[in-house]
Structures are given as C-alpha cells and as structure tokens.
Amino acid sequence: MQGSGRLKRDFKKAKQFYEKSLKVDAKDAGANYELGVMHMLGLGQDRDIQKAVHYFEQAGDTHSA
C-alpha cells in the first residue's frame, strides 16, 4: 500500500485483494491490519473507525478459535 510514488495507487483494488485474502483465511493478520488502516484513513472508501477497530482487533487476535 505504501509504494514509492512511481505507480498510481488503486485503493479500491487493494481493498478487493485484502477482502479476497480474508475469504481464504479470515485470520490473515496482514490483510486485517491493512483493511483497518484503509478504513481508519478513508483510503478507497469513507472513513469508518468502527470497522477499522474491528479489523485491528482481528489482526491482533491470532489465537482465537
């Protein structure tokens, strides 16, 4: 998501990839974290702090059943 500025960032496409990753593994800490950041900052969608917190909690909850 960071990039060097040489490529145009497509946050909507990034969001789709992270969501697809979570369909395969809902506990994917990286995808949950990145979606949390995107929701927190409003990248590719409106800001939603509640969703951001949800994704951050999922990213930190790697031991739940």
N, C-alpha and C positions, 0 to 999 in steps of 0.2 A: 504494500500500500504506500510505502514511502517514496521510493523511486528517486531518480537523480534529476528529474525535470526534463529529460530528453524525450520522454514518451508522454503522450496525453493520458492522464489518469481517467479511468472509467469506473467510478464508484458503484454505479448500478450493476455493472458486470461483475465487479469484485464481490458485491453483496450476493449475487446469484451463485457464485462459486463457493463462498463460505456456507451459504444455506444448503447447497448440494452436498458439501462435505459433512454437514451435520445430519443429513438424511442417512448417510453411510455410517457415521459414528457420532451420536449425539453428545458424547463426552470429549470430543476433539477440543482440547483446551485452546489451541491456537485460533481455530475458527470462531469459537465462542468469544475469545478476547477481542479479536478483530471486529466482529459484529458489535460488540459492546462499545468499542471506540467509535465505530461509524455512527451508531445511534447517539452516543454522547455528543459528538461533534456535528451531527447532522450532515454527514457525508453520504450523498446518494439518496437521501430521504430527509424528512423533517426530523428535528431533534426529538428524542423520546428518552428521557432519563430513566423512566421505569423499565423500559426494555433494555437499556444499557446496563442497569444494575442486574437484571435477570441474567444477561449474557456473562457479565463479570462473575456472578455467583456460580454459574455453570462452569466457567473456566477454572475457578478455584476449587470446585467440588469434584475432584478426580477419583474419590474413593467411595462415592455413593453407589448404591445398588440400582 
